[in-house]
Amino acid sequence: MDLGFGNTNQSVGSAAANTLLRATQAQEAAIASEISKYDALLESNDSELEKLRERRLAQMKAAQSQKAKWLEAGHGVYSDLSSGHDIAKAFFEAAKKSNRMVVHFHRPTTRQCDVFHAALEQLAPRHPETRFVKINVEGCDDVREGGSGVGAKYLVEKLGIVVMPTLLIVKDRKAHHQVRGFDELGGKDDFTVNELAYVLGGHEALTRKDEEEVEPAFVTGGERGIEGVNSLRMMFGGSGVRRGGYDDFDDDE
């Protein structure tokens, strides 16, 4: 039934309502799951509770050990790989140590890069399972010995970096996907950190937390328009994923 607001506004309202419904259903499912766990605990005997406690302690110790390994490998902070003389070597060494890595190729003179800097600074400590780094490509044509572009030019050409800013997602030492500019974020720079996490999680760059699971408006067809919806969902699939020029890294690079 047409309420007189036009098809566009009705579509936006329907999309918003669907988003709210999905979020509510997810919360209800989580609550039901927790209640089931408590019910099981109440019905357990002392022996079962002790086994449960031992399993939980083992899981906590394993998680803490894994987190310590991640932090040792440079996770938990948004670090700069451009500080050394051989940027390419630093990149490949980092990729070998981390199963998941988000690499921000940036240029100080490009204002849009600052938006990603601010968001990644927050995501790095929130997601220790992923390493977040940045590479400055300013002056990458300066390939003289000791020049600022040593290694950067090689990476830009090998990985097919053509847009500033670009977030390169590396998984298991392979160039998995590129987020070029803000196209996947509704085409604007006012996205939230949770919205960026949602997009990165869709490409398996990180494990989304509960607050990052809600679909942003630009995915559901909200106020930022439908165009961003289609591009985001297509690229989460197989054939639509935009990749760098090379998928794998050689050990001797």
ZIRA-V320989 format. One record per helix or strand of 2 or more residues. SS is the DSSP state (~ for helix, > for strand). FROM is the first residue (numbers start at 1). TO is the last residue. If there is no record, write none. Layout:
ss->{SS;SS}
from->{FROM;FROM}
to->{TO;TO}
This chain:
ss->{~;~;>;~;>;~;>;~;>;>;~;~;~;~;~}
from->{6;46;78;87;100;111;131;152;166;174;183;193;210;217;227}
to->{42;72;80;97;106;126;136;159;171;180;185;202;212;220;236}
